[in-house]
Structures are given as structure tokens and as C-alpha cells.
């Protein structure tokens, strides 16, 4: 099932650093990024042992569930 909400942020994975990076929504679609709505960004959990870097400037950061 596809989410009907508008995308609010672009998410990328930095495999070498084991980081999930949340950034402001990019203007041009990029197949290497995940564009997620605010609800899905807030419910996102990183892989075990990974960290989340919220680099958004235009919105207040959301609390992302973390794993240990």
C-alpha cells in the first residue's frame, strides 16, 4: 500500500558510517534517496547498530526510534 501523504523529508543511508541521514526534501527526485512523509519519518527505525543524523534545517527534528 502506498502512502498518500506528501513527502516531508529525504532519507539517505551512509553504509560505511552506518548512519541514516534525514535531510530537507530535495527538489528533484533522486532514486538514491527515500522521500518520506512526516509520519513515516517519525516511525522510522534504523538498523541495529546504526545512528540517525537529522540534518534538516527547515523543520523541527522528529524523534526517531533508535535500536541498540
Long-range contacts (C-beta under 8 A, 24 or more apart in sequence): 3-36, 3-37, 3-39, 3-40, 5-37, 5-38, 5-39, 5-40, 6-37, 7-35, 7-36, 7-37, 8-36, 8-37, 8-38, 8-41, 8-59, 9-35, 9-36, 9-38, 9-41, 9-56, 9-59, 10-34, 10-35, 10-36, 11-35, 11-36, 11-41, 11-44, 18-47, 18-49, 18-50, 18-51, 19-50, 19-51, 19-52, 19-53, 20-44, 20-46, 20-47, 20-50, 20-51, 20-52, 20-53, 20-64, 21-52, 21-53, 21-55, 22-52, 22-53, 22-54, 22-55, 22-56, 22-61, 22-62, 22-64, 23-55, 23-56, 24-55, 24-56, 24-57, 24-58, 24-59, 38-62
